[in-house]
Amino acid sequence: MVCWQMKGDTKGKLKSLIKGKISLDVPMAKYTSLGVGGRADALAFPKDEEDIRVILQFAKERTLPYFILGRGTNVIIRDGGFRGIVISLYHGFRRVKIISRGDEEVLVYSEAGVNLKHLIRFTREKGLTGLEAFIGIPGTLGGALAMNAGAFGPEMKDVVKSVTVMEEMGAMVVKQRKELRFSYRNLVLPKGSIILRAILGVREAKQEEIVAKVKSFQRLRVQSQPWNMQTAGSIFKNPEGTPAGQLIDELGFKGHRIGGARISEKHGNFIVNEGDATAADVLSLMAFVRDTVYEKRGIRLTPEVHIIGEG
Ligand SMILES: Cc1cc2nc3c(=O)[nH]c(=O)nc-3n(C[C@H](O)[C@H](O)[C@H](O)COP(=O)(O)OP(=O)(O)OC[C@H]3O[C@@H](n4cnc5c(N)ncnc54)[C@H](O)[C@@H]3O)c2cc1C
């Protein structure tokens, strides 16, 4: 059910205001790796910064909420969908280039809609090392920065030099690494900020070494995660001490299911959509795990996935 606070012509007006594509009443399950969730009133693919500014202004004038979507690989959209505008930088913000080569460091400019996979291929082809551990994280650079994504040790905070964001009111701000408040799977930015691009610091290395590193990280991932299934990555953050996946495994929950959602047999902290799961199934399974882990082990698990929309 679409319940725009704007009606008829006004919807068309937003379409006419920007150069990028806008679709209305969009099933968001198609845009998330878990494949669940209801419809968004609008999904916008701004072409440039001016388009984003226009969308933000439009949303502000009508007090419409907006949400920034990367590749949707760490979000759960509830079954009632999202009443507002989902903004994706996936079409318009995909440039990558080297901006300087020093003896110690090479600086790479990348826009937020670039897939990490593409970024890693780019750096590998240019003989640059530093991003290999992120192979297999299926999101965009924007999502990876917003989540301070990491794997096998390195996190995004270790490679980023600066980030350019557009704030809610349309102002552009460049934040240097020392001003960026990264923590475990989080980057604190003013509410409503949109990451547009970043500069990353990497180093020169031999192609064979880079390829070998990529392959070994890929192998580790394939062994330990259900990488080829519909999931949202790690569901819970790792608490101090025992990793969430291990806790869930120790309690014997692997394979436990509610509706079409199942705890992966391969990794206890992944929930798999068996094909017909709803967001409610996934959220019920999460609540079951959270409550039982607390009851049995006294540990409070908090979600790593971002949960949005209406129940
Ligand atoms: C199979 C699988 C394996 C995974 N493995 C890992 C792993 O090893 N390590 C890890 O850390 N994660 C992992 N993830 C989770 C996920 O891929 C990462 O968190 C990824 O960085 C999210 O990127 P995204 O583009 O999909 O962001 P989304 O899921 O679309 O968004 C995540 C959050 O970032 C915000 N966001 C996205 N883009 C922007 C932007 N431009 N500006 C401001 N905010 C933005 C969104 O609003 C949302 O709050 C995995 C996921 C899957 C499905």
Ligand as a Chemical Component Dictionary entry (heavy atoms), coordinates in Angstrom:
data_LIG
# 
_chem_comp.id                   LIG 
_chem_comp.type                 NON-POLYMER 
_chem_comp.pdbx_formal_charge   0 
_chem_comp.three_letter_code    LIG 
# 
loop_
_chem_comp_atom.comp_id 
_chem_comp_atom.atom_id 
_chem_comp_atom.alt_atom_id 
_chem_comp_atom.type_symbol 
_chem_comp_atom.charge 
_chem_comp_atom.model_Cartn_x 
_chem_comp_atom.model_Cartn_y 
_chem_comp_atom.model_Cartn_z 
_chem_comp_atom.pdbx_ordinal 
LIG C1  C1  C 0 27.410 -13.143 2.027 1  
LIG C2  C2  C 0 27.738 -11.908 2.825 2  
LIG C3  C3  C 0 28.983 -11.782 3.426 3  
LIG C4  C4  C 0 29.307 -10.647 4.176 4  
LIG N1  N1  N 0 30.527 -10.571 4.766 5  
LIG C5  C5  C 0 30.851 -9.485  5.483 6  
LIG C6  C6  C 0 32.138 -9.379  6.111 7  
LIG O1  O1  O 0 32.989 -10.235 5.995 8  
LIG N2  N2  N 0 32.399 -8.246  6.819 9  
LIG C7  C7  C 0 31.488 -7.241  6.951 10 
LIG O2  O2  O 0 31.802 -6.248  7.606 11 
LIG N3  N3  N 0 30.264 -7.322  6.373 12 
LIG C8  C8  C 0 29.929 -8.397  5.650 13 
LIG N4  N4  N 0 28.688 -8.486  5.064 14 
LIG C9  C9  C 0 27.708 -7.414  5.298 15 
LIG C10 C10 C 0 27.685 -6.312  4.225 16 
LIG O3  O3  O 0 28.064 -6.855  2.959 17 
LIG C11 C11 C 0 28.609 -5.155  4.572 18 
LIG O4  O4  O 0 28.210 -4.524  5.764 19 
LIG C12 C12 C 0 28.608 -4.108  3.440 20 
LIG O5  O5  O 0 29.619 -3.195  3.683 21 
LIG C13 C13 C 0 27.281 -3.358  3.300 22 
LIG O6  O6  O 0 27.328 -2.621  2.102 23 
LIG P1  P1  P 0 26.012 -2.307  1.270 24 
LIG O7  O7  O 0 26.417 -1.439  0.126 25 
LIG O8  O8  O 0 25.296 -3.538  0.913 26 
LIG O9  O9  O 0 25.193 -1.462  2.326 27 
LIG P2  P2  P 0 23.653 -1.629  2.713 28 
LIG O10 O10 O 0 23.429 -2.971  3.280 29 
LIG O11 O11 O 0 22.800 -1.225  1.574 30 
LIG O12 O12 O 0 23.538 -0.534  3.858 31 
LIG C14 C14 C 0 24.119 -0.766  5.125 32 
LIG C15 C15 C 0 24.049 0.555   5.916 33 
LIG O13 O13 O 0 24.909 1.500   5.295 34 
LIG C16 C16 C 0 24.194 2.682   4.971 35 
LIG N5  N5  N 0 24.737 3.217   3.715 36 
LIG C17 C17 C 0 24.922 2.546   2.539 37 
LIG N6  N6  N 0 25.464 3.367   1.633 38 
LIG C18 C18 C 0 25.605 4.581   2.224 39 
LIG C19 C19 C 0 26.091 5.854   1.786 40 
LIG N7  N7  N 0 26.541 6.055   0.548 41 
LIG N8  N8  N 0 26.062 6.877   2.676 42 
LIG C20 C20 C 0 25.620 6.702   3.952 43 
LIG N9  N9  N 0 25.146 5.530   4.406 44 
LIG C21 C21 C 0 25.137 4.483   3.559 45 
LIG C22 C22 C 0 22.745 2.235   4.812 46 
LIG O14 O14 O 0 21.864 3.326   5.019 47 
LIG C23 C23 C 0 22.644 1.176   5.897 48 
LIG O15 O15 O 0 22.405 1.790   7.140 49 
LIG C24 C24 C 0 28.355 -9.606  4.312 50 
LIG C25 C25 C 0 27.102 -9.724  3.689 51 
LIG C26 C26 C 0 26.797 -10.867 2.957 52 
LIG C27 C27 C 0 25.437 -10.959 2.290 53 
# 
loop_
_chem_comp_bond.comp_id 
_chem_comp_bond.atom_id_1 
_chem_comp_bond.atom_id_2 
_chem_comp_bond.value_order 
_chem_comp_bond.pdbx_ordinal 
LIG C1  C2  SING 1  
LIG C2  C3  SING 2  
LIG C2  C26 DOUB 3  
LIG C3  C4  DOUB 4  
LIG C4  N1  SING 5  
LIG C4  C24 SING 6  
LIG N1  C5  DOUB 7  
LIG C5  C6  SING 8  
LIG C5  C8  SING 9  
LIG C6  O1  DOUB 10 
LIG C6  N2  SING 11 
LIG N2  C7  SING 12 
LIG C7  O2  DOUB 13 
LIG C7  N3  SING 14 
LIG N3  C8  DOUB 15 
LIG C8  N4  SING 16 
LIG N4  C9  SING 17 
LIG N4  C24 SING 18 
LIG C9  C10 SING 19 
LIG C10 O3  SING 20 
LIG C10 C11 SING 21 
LIG C11 O4  SING 22 
LIG C11 C12 SING 23 
LIG C12 O5  SING 24 
LIG C12 C13 SING 25 
LIG C13 O6  SING 26 
LIG O6  P1  SING 27 
LIG P1  O7  DOUB 28 
LIG P1  O8  SING 29 
LIG P1  O9  SING 30 
LIG O9  P2  SING 31 
LIG P2  O10 DOUB 32 
LIG P2  O11 SING 33 
LIG P2  O12 SING 34 
LIG O12 C14 SING 35 
LIG C14 C15 SING 36 
LIG C15 O13 SING 37 
LIG C15 C23 SING 38 
LIG O13 C16 SING 39 
LIG C16 N5  SING 40 
LIG C16 C22 SING 41 
LIG N5  C17 SING 42 
LIG N5  C21 SING 43 
LIG C17 N6  DOUB 44 
LIG N6  C18 SING 45 
LIG C18 C19 SING 46 
LIG C18 C21 DOUB 47 
LIG C19 N7  SING 48 
LIG C19 N8  DOUB 49 
LIG N8  C20 SING 50 
LIG C20 N9  DOUB 51 
LIG N9  C21 SING 52 
LIG C22 O14 SING 53 
LIG C22 C23 SING 54 
LIG C23 O15 SING 55 
LIG C24 C25 DOUB 56 
LIG C25 C26 SING 57 
LIG C26 C27 SING 58 
# 
